[in-house]
Amino acid sequence: MDTKMSTRKALIGGNWKCNGTIASVKSLVAEFNKAKGAMPSNAEVFIAPPAIHMGLVADNLCKDFALSIQNVWSGKKDFGAYTGEITPAMAKDFGVQWALVGHSERRHTVAHESDELLNQKVLATLAAGMKVILCVGETLEQRDGGKAKCVVLSQIKYGISGVKISDWSRIAIAYEPVWAIGTGRVATPEQAQEMHKAIREWISANVDSKVANSVRIMYGGSVKPANCKELWKMGDIDGFLVGGASLKPDFLTIVGCVKDGAGL
Ligand code: PGA
């Protein structure tokens, strides 16, 4: 469905990536706290700060925003000798609800994580009782080679392998074409819709039709106040994963577009 008919609650996340100082985090949190009590009722909003700033954000950001970790350890044990890692159990204990898994900077550019490792992260995160955003997306080369859908659907197939139907209420998918991340080159609403629809159809055929109807599929890649309204009109776009613009008050404008397009 290309026009918006769904009753799925919007899911909008701000991924701060590896950015910020104590001072800049405090000032951004103060900006975001202006949205206290003003969140659209049809939206769920989270922030994914760098792990080192999670405590600062948790202590100061109003509870209208949920928290996400940007990456998690893949093992099933709650604690152990995994220097530099954070287990899903530790994130959950801290009050973090969401985990990003397979962000393109983990999958492609920075950490080169495999489908198998990302699947372990999905399963470990769900086992700890947290919610997962499985990020998928094709490179420019793959798109130009006509392989975009095949690549994205394969990332989903491997990413969700072994997930129980009952756990799908704690999964969201983020479609983030790699060529649109941090480049200023956003996918057109039609390009994004086409992929979101293909993802939903794949889930319907290979997982469950009710799951396909309820799962939220976010779009990510150069989302800004100037392009979010047109993207949001698309029937299978259920929210956004925002990078650069989530480091600015622009993020609140993007959140507000799911209400009436007027910002918060
Ligand atoms: P961007 O990043 O909005 O800066 O393109 C999106 C993302 O990486 O999630």
Boltz pocket constraint, residues with backbone or C-beta under 6 A from the ligand:
constraints:
  - pocket:
      binder: B
      contacts: [[A, 15], [A, 176], [A, 180], [A, 181], [A, 182], [A, 183], [A, 184], [A, 220], [A, 221], [A, 222], [A, 223], [A, 241], [A, 242], [A, 243], [A, 244], [A, 245]]
      max_distance: 6.0
